[in-house]
């Protein structure tokens, strides 16, 4: 959760990717423009879990709202300060 000051320091602690992917039937969406990050997450998931790379906040939000996204991984460097505004707005 974002703190009252909008800082990301109040988010949940990092969890190993394996723990996140152990959620049954999880679809993982990675919001990032970094292809290497998306490729790394896809390799880590093996072929057990679907991983979708998205480079648009709206696309991620649609996946969440329609129930297609079970886990969202947000690249902290994606879209700079706009990412914080998007998160705070939800």
N, C-alpha and C positions, 0 to 999 in steps of 0.2 A: 504494500500500500504506500502511496506517496504521502509524505508528511505534509503538515499544514503549510510549510514553506515551499512545497513543490519539489523537495529534494528526493532523489531516488534512494537515499540512505535508509529509508523506512520500508523498503521492499523486503520480501521474504529472503532468507539467506540462500545462497546458491545451493542447488541440489545437483548431485551427479546426474548426468544425462540418462544413465541407465535406470535410475529410480523414476525419472519422469516418464520414460518410455515403458516402464513396467505396467502402467495403467492400461488395463485391457481395452483393446480396440481403439487406442488413442490415435488420432490424426494430429500430426505435429506441423504447425505452420511457422515458418521462420521469416520474420520481417527484416530483410536486410538487402543491401545492394552489393554485399560482399559475397561473391560466388564461392570463394574458398571456404567461408564459414558455412554456407548452405551445403556444399559438397561434404564437408567434414561431418556435419550432422546427419546427412544421408548415409554416409559410410558407417557412422556409429550406430545407426538404427538397423543396419543390415537390411534384410528384406522382410523383416517382421512387421515394421511399422511404416505407414505411409508418411512421407515428409514432403511438404509443399513449400517451395520458396516463393515468397511474394515481395514485391518492392513498392507496394502501395498500401497505405493505411486503410483506405476504403475497402480494398479487396480482403484484407485481414478481418476487418469489422464485419463484413458480409458473411465470411466463413464462420465467425463466432455466432452471429445472430441466427444463422440458418442451421446451427448445430453441427457443421462440418468440421470445425476446429475444436479439438479437445485440449490441446496444449499450444500455447503461443510462445515462441521464443523471440524476444525483441532485441535486436542489435542496438546496444546503447549508443553507438556512434551513428545510427541511422537518422537522418533528417534533423540532427541537432536539437535545438530547443523546441522545434515543432512536435517532436515525439512526446515531450513532457506535456505540452498543451493538449495533445490528443488523449493521453492517458488521464490527465486531470479532468477532462471533459466527460469521461465515461464514468 
